[in-house]
């Protein structure tokens, strides 16, 4: 008998949606058509969360897709440093530098 294993992920809060975000719905769990992520912190993780979305680096998004994972969609995300970011993380670029992109995966997905 095949058993499916599910994992619960607890991710650090790293910021929130910015002014350029476009969403429908009410409350925390909006449906974002465009996400502008403002990072207040980031320790280099490849899987992040800005409610109600998960964010993955382009590299992780590529690997998830190429390995056949399903139940999620990848979209480009506008990334910006928050006002305190450079004080806490001097020299760190949350955009990944060198043309790297951050992708969003819908929170309702099971990965």
Protein Blocks (a to p, Z undefined) as FASTA:
>chain_A
ZZddddddddddfbdcdfkbccedehjldcdfbdcdddfbdehiabdcddfbdcddfklm
mmmmmnopahiacddddddddfklmmmmghiafklpgoiacddddfkbcZZ
